[in-house]
Amino acid sequence: MKGADAEARAARYLQELGREIVARNYRIPGGEIDLVSRDSTGRLFFTEVRQRRAAQFGSAAESVTPRKLALMRRAALTYLSRELGRDDVACQLEVLAIDGSAEGGPITLIPLGF
């Protein structure tokens, strides 16, 4: 349930930024998007949530590998084509990192290219 706690906190944080959560745990074979949100302009954000209690093996953000980013891109493109029927929607990949406890650790939102 630790991952679920971090994702719930991440969803609340994104909503506080004024975003609407449109999907959670969107899965395709070999990939997943933790949260899909939309801002007031209609821009979509595909968010990977990472949480690490201790920095012993690196920060939460450092745990996102190039392979994970490639799988995120693939899942995002699949979401656009399957759910919206198009792939020309303004969108962005991002990582929401929580270092420390899921409930109280600091949040860092890292925008990535698509």
N, C-alpha and C positions, 0 to 999 in steps of 0.2 A: 504493500500500500504506500510505501515511501514515494514512489514515482507518481502515484495518483495525488498525493498531498501536494507535491511540487507543481503538478499540472493544474490543480485547482487554484493554487495561489497565483500561478502565472496567468490563468484566465481572469481572475479578479483584477490583477494588475493591468492587463490589457484593456479590460472594461473601464478601469479608472482613467485610462488614456483616451477614452471615448470610442473605443472600438466595440464592434458587435462580434461575438464568437459565432461563426457560421458552421463550424465542424470541429469535432474532437476525434483524435485517434483515427484519422483517415488512412486506411490501409490499402496497399496494393501488394502483390507478391514481391517480396524482397525489400519493401520500403514502407515507411509510415511518416505522416505529418502529425505531430502532437496536437497543434492548434491551428485552425484557419480562422483569421479574423478579417474584418473589413472596417475601414475608417469612414468618416463622413463624406469623403470624396469618391468612395467606391473602390479605392485601392485595396487589393487583397494582400494579406501578410501570411506567409507560411512559417510557423514558428516551431523550432525544435527546443524543447525544454530540457535543460540539464541541471542536475543538482549534485553537489558533492559536499558531504559533511566535513571532510578534512582535506587539506591540500597536500597530503602526503604523496599522492600520485599525480599531482597537478590540479589546476583549477577546473571548475565545471566547464568553462568555455574551452579549455585545452583538450577536453575529452571528445570534442567533435572532430572527427577525422575527415580527410578528403573523401574517403569512400562514403561516409555518412552524408556529406554534402552532395555528392553525386546522386545518392539514393533519394535525398530530399528533392532535388531538382526533378528527377524522374517522377516522383510521386506528385509534385506540384503540377507538372505538365499533364499528368494523367487526370488530376482533379479538374484542371481547366477544361480539358477536352470532354471528359465524361459528365461532369456536373454542370458546366456552363455551355458546352458545345462550341467552344472557341478557345484560342490560345493567345489572343491579342489583348488581354485584359492587363491593366497596370497592376503589377504585383512585385513582391519582394520576399526574399528568404531572410530569416533572422534566427538568431539563437538567443534564448532567454536563459541566462545562467544564474543559478542561486548557489552561492558559496556559504556553507554552514547549514543550519537546519532548514527544512522545507518551510517551516512556519515563520522563521524570523531572520534567516540569513539575508545579506544584501543581494539585491537583484541588479543584474547588468543586462541591458538589452543591446545586442550587437547586430546592426544591420549588415546584410551581405548582399552581394550582387546576385543577379539571377543568371 
